[in-house]
Amino acid sequence: MQPVNNFRHCVGTLILFGSLVTAGFTHAREGDLNQPIDVKADKSEFDEKAGTQTLSGNVEISQGTMKISADEIAISLKDNALHTITGTGSPIGFEQENDSGDVMKGEAESIIYDAIAGTLTLKGAATLSQPRQNLVSDLIVFDARTQKVKAEGGGSTGRVSIQILPPSSTGSQ
């Protein structure tokens, strides 16, 4: 197993999760996936025997217009293949422009991408927003295989909050 090759593959998959989360919204900028991946962290540790890569302390990952910030990102391999990516932060955040130039943003206390199940879970004060549409919930689960987003309430209100702004009127007074 080569740590650098596996790490680049895992981080590339991590970058995809931003596009997965926002699939229910406007699509992410397609050209971003062809851009180099830049990773910065205070510390990086690869445990070949356990099959884990841990980035910690001011983790910043970018690829084109996609930006992810976290306190810690842990990447787990199983049988030399990506298994899970877990991110935690205060909060963990991501943003990306779509092809129209609109910025999509999200944040949560933790994010778990399960490569086997094809699911991305945002937990704890989770938000997804783009111009004219916002989703707030304690738990948001995106299933990449079925292209479905499920949100469950929690926290102080125990409810899911969705706000969709009406189309702006142009030329009418």
C-alpha positions as a Markdown table, in Angstrom:
| # | Residue | x | y | z |
|---|---|---|---|---|
| 1 | Met | 0.0 | 0.0 | 0.0 |
| 2 | Gln | 1.4 | 3.4 | -0.9 |
| 3 | Pro | 0.3 | 6.1 | 1.6 |
| 4 | Val | 0.5 | 9.0 | -0.9 |
| 5 | Asn | -1.6 | 7.3 | -3.6 |
| 6 | Asn | -4.2 | 6.1 | -1.1 |
| 7 | Phe | -4.3 | 9.5 | 0.5 |
| 8 | Arg | -4.8 | 11.3 | -2.8 |
| 9 | His | -7.6 | 8.9 | -3.7 |
| 10 | Cys | -9.3 | 9.4 | -0.2 |
| 11 | Val | -9.0 | 13.2 | -0.3 |
| 12 | Gly | -10.4 | 13.2 | -3.8 |
| 13 | Thr | -13.4 | 11.2 | -2.5 |
| 14 | Leu | -13.7 | 13.7 | 0.4 |
| 15 | Ile | -13.9 | 16.5 | -2.1 |
| 16 | Leu | -16.7 | 14.7 | -3.9 |
| 17 | Phe | -18.8 | 14.8 | -0.7 |
| 18 | Gly | -19.4 | 18.5 | -1.1 |
| 19 | Ser | -20.9 | 17.8 | -4.5 |
| 20 | Leu | -23.0 | 15.0 | -3.1 |
| 21 | Val | -24.4 | 17.0 | -0.3 |
| 22 | Thr | -25.6 | 19.7 | -2.6 |
| 23 | Ala | -27.0 | 17.5 | -5.2 |
| 24 | Gly | -30.6 | 18.4 | -4.1 |
| 25 | Phe | -29.6 | 22.0 | -4.7 |
| 26 | Thr | -28.0 | 23.5 | -7.7 |
| 27 | His | -25.2 | 21.3 | -9.0 |
| 28 | Ala | -21.6 | 22.0 | -8.0 |
| 29 | Arg | -19.1 | 23.5 | -10.4 |
| 30 | Glu | -18.1 | 20.5 | -12.7 |
| 31 | Gly | -14.6 | 21.9 | -13.5 |
| 32 | Asp | -13.6 | 21.7 | -9.8 |
| 33 | Leu | -13.0 | 17.9 | -10.1 |
| 34 | Asn | -10.3 | 18.5 | -12.6 |
| 35 | Gln | -8.4 | 20.9 | -10.4 |
| 36 | Pro | -5.5 | 19.9 | -8.0 |
| 37 | Ile | -6.4 | 19.1 | -4.4 |
| 38 | Asp | -4.6 | 21.2 | -1.8 |
| 39 | Val | -4.5 | 20.0 | 1.8 |
| 40 | Lys | -3.2 | 21.9 | 4.7 |
| 41 | Ala | -3.2 | 20.8 | 8.4 |
| 42 | Asp | -1.2 | 21.3 | 11.5 |
| 43 | Lys | -0.6 | 17.6 | 11.7 |
| 44 | Ser | -0.9 | 14.5 | 9.4 |
| 45 | Glu | -0.5 | 10.9 | 10.5 |
| 46 | Phe | -0.8 | 7.8 | 8.4 |
| 47 | Asp | -1.1 | 4.4 | 10.1 |
| 48 | Glu | -0.5 | 1.8 | 7.4 |
| 49 | Lys | -1.3 | -1.1 | 9.7 |
| 50 | Ala | -4.7 | 0.3 | 10.8 |
| 51 | Gly | -5.3 | 1.8 | 7.3 |
| 52 | Thr | -6.1 | 5.3 | 8.6 |
| 53 | Gln | -5.0 | 8.8 | 7.7 |
| 54 | Thr | -5.7 | 11.5 | 10.2 |
| 55 | Leu | -5.4 | 15.2 | 9.5 |
| 56 | Ser | -5.7 | 17.5 | 12.6 |
| 57 | Gly | -5.5 | 21.1 | 13.5 |
| 58 | Asn | -6.8 | 23.8 | 11.2 |
| 59 | Val | -7.5 | 21.3 | 8.4 |
| 60 | Glu | -8.1 | 23.1 | 5.1 |
| 61 | Ile | -8.9 | 21.2 | 1.9 |
| 62 | Ser | -9.5 | 22.9 | -1.4 |
| 63 | Gln | -10.1 | 21.9 | -5.0 |
| 64 | Gly | -11.1 | 24.7 | -7.4 |
| 65 | Thr | -13.9 | 26.6 | -5.7 |
| 66 | Met | -14.6 | 23.8 | -3.2 |
| 67 | Lys | -13.3 | 24.6 | 0.3 |
| 68 | Ile | -13.6 | 22.4 | 3.4 |
| 69 | Ser | -12.4 | 23.4 | 6.9 |
| 70 | Ala | -12.3 | 21.2 | 9.9 |
| 71 | Asp | -10.6 | 20.6 | 13.2 |
| 72 | Glu | -9.9 | 16.9 | 12.2 |
| 73 | Ile | -10.5 | 14.6 | 9.2 |
| 74 | Ala | -10.0 | 10.9 | 9.6 |
| 75 | Ile | -9.9 | 8.6 | 6.5 |
| 76 | Ser | -10.3 | 4.9 | 7.0 |
| 77 | Leu | -9.4 | 2.2 | 4.5 |
| 78 | Lys | -10.6 | -1.4 | 4.5 |
| 79 | Asp | -9.0 | -4.0 | 2.2 |
| 80 | Asn | -7.0 | -1.1 | 0.6 |
| 81 | Ala | -10.2 | 0.7 | -0.4 |
| 82 | Leu | -11.9 | 3.8 | 1.0 |
| 83 | His | -14.2 | 2.9 | 3.8 |
| 84 | Thr | -15.2 | 6.0 | 5.7 |
| 85 | Ile | -14.2 | 9.7 | 6.0 |
| 86 | Thr | -15.1 | 11.4 | 9.3 |
| 87 | Gly | -14.7 | 15.1 | 9.9 |
| 88 | Thr | -15.3 | 17.1 | 13.1 |
| 89 | Gly | -15.1 | 20.8 | 13.7 |
| 90 | Ser | -16.4 | 23.7 | 15.6 |
| 91 | Pro | -18.1 | 23.5 | 13.1 |
| 92 | Ile | -16.8 | 21.7 | 10.1 |
| 93 | Gly | -17.6 | 23.8 | 7.0 |
| 94 | Phe | -17.7 | 23.6 | 3.3 |
| 95 | Glu | -18.5 | 25.9 | 0.4 |
| 96 | Gln | -18.4 | 25.7 | -3.4 |
| 97 | Glu | -19.5 | 27.8 | -6.3 |
| 98 | Asn | -21.9 | 26.3 | -8.9 |
| 99 | Asp | -21.5 | 26.8 | -12.6 |
| 100 | Ser | -23.7 | 30.0 | -12.3 |
| 101 | Gly | -21.3 | 31.5 | -9.7 |
| 102 | Asp | -23.7 | 31.0 | -6.8 |
| 103 | Val | -22.0 | 29.9 | -3.6 |
| 104 | Met | -23.4 | 26.9 | -1.7 |
| 105 | Lys | -22.4 | 26.5 | 1.9 |
| 106 | Gly | -22.9 | 24.0 | 4.7 |
| 107 | Glu | -21.7 | 23.2 | 8.1 |
| 108 | Ala | -22.2 | 20.7 | 10.9 |
| 109 | Glu | -20.5 | 19.5 | 14.1 |
| 110 | Ser | -19.5 | 16.3 | 12.3 |
| 111 | Ile | -19.6 | 14.8 | 8.8 |
| 112 | Ile | -19.4 | 11.0 | 8.1 |
| 113 | Tyr | -19.0 | 9.7 | 4.5 |
| 114 | Asp | -19.6 | 6.0 | 4.2 |
| 115 | Ala | -18.2 | 4.9 | 0.9 |
| 116 | Ile | -19.6 | 1.4 | 1.2 |
| 117 | Ala | -23.2 | 2.6 | 1.8 |
| 118 | Gly | -22.8 | 5.7 | -0.4 |
| 119 | Thr | -24.2 | 7.9 | 2.3 |
| 120 | Leu | -23.1 | 11.3 | 3.7 |
| 121 | Thr | -24.3 | 12.2 | 7.2 |
| 122 | Leu | -24.2 | 15.7 | 8.7 |
| 123 | Lys | -24.8 | 15.7 | 12.4 |
| 124 | Gly | -25.2 | 18.5 | 15.0 |
| 125 | Ala | -26.5 | 21.9 | 14.0 |
| 126 | Ala | -26.3 | 20.9 | 10.3 |
| 127 | Thr | -27.1 | 23.5 | 7.6 |
| 128 | Leu | -27.1 | 23.5 | 3.8 |
| 129 | Ser | -27.7 | 26.8 | 2.0 |
| 130 | Gln | -27.5 | 28.4 | -1.4 |
| 131 | Pro | -29.2 | 31.6 | -2.7 |
| 132 | Arg | -32.9 | 31.3 | -2.2 |
| 133 | Gln | -32.9 | 27.9 | -0.3 |
| 134 | Asn | -31.9 | 26.9 | 3.2 |
| 135 | Leu | -32.1 | 23.6 | 5.2 |
| 136 | Val | -31.4 | 23.5 | 8.9 |
| 137 | Ser | -31.6 | 20.3 | 10.9 |
| 138 | Asp | -29.8 | 18.3 | 13.6 |
| 139 | Leu | -29.3 | 15.4 | 11.2 |
| 140 | Ile | -29.1 | 15.5 | 7.4 |
| 141 | Val | -28.4 | 12.2 | 5.5 |
| 142 | Phe | -27.7 | 12.2 | 1.7 |
| 143 | Asp | -27.9 | 8.8 | -0.1 |
| 144 | Ala | -25.8 | 9.1 | -3.3 |
| 145 | Arg | -27.3 | 5.9 | -4.7 |
| 146 | Thr | -30.9 | 7.0 | -4.5 |
| 147 | Gln | -30.2 | 10.8 | -4.7 |
| 148 | Lys | -32.4 | 11.4 | -1.7 |
| 149 | Val | -31.9 | 13.8 | 1.2 |
| 150 | Lys | -33.4 | 13.0 | 4.6 |
| 151 | Ala | -33.4 | 15.4 | 7.5 |
| 152 | Glu | -34.4 | 14.8 | 11.1 |
| 153 | Gly | -35.0 | 17.4 | 13.8 |
| 154 | Gly | -33.3 | 17.5 | 17.1 |
| 155 | Gly | -31.6 | 20.1 | 19.3 |
| 156 | Ser | -33.7 | 22.7 | 21.0 |
| 157 | Thr | -36.7 | 22.7 | 18.6 |
| 158 | Gly | -36.7 | 19.1 | 17.5 |
| 159 | Arg | -37.8 | 20.2 | 14.0 |
| 160 | Val | -36.4 | 20.5 | 10.5 |
| 161 | Ser | -36.5 | 24.0 | 9.1 |
| 162 | Ile | -36.6 | 24.6 | 5.3 |
| 163 | Gln | -36.8 | 28.1 | 3.8 |
| 164 | Ile | -37.4 | 28.7 | 0.1 |
| 165 | Leu | -37.5 | 32.3 | -1.1 |
| 166 | Pro | -40.0 | 33.2 | -3.8 |
| 167 | Pro | -38.6 | 34.1 | -7.2 |
| 168 | Ser | -37.7 | 37.8 | -7.4 |
| 169 | Ser | -39.9 | 39.9 | -9.5 |
| 170 | Thr | -38.1 | 42.0 | -12.1 |
| 171 | Gly | -39.6 | 45.0 | -13.7 |
| 172 | Ser | -42.8 | 45.0 | -11.7 |
| 173 | Gln | -43.6 | 47.7 | -9.1 |
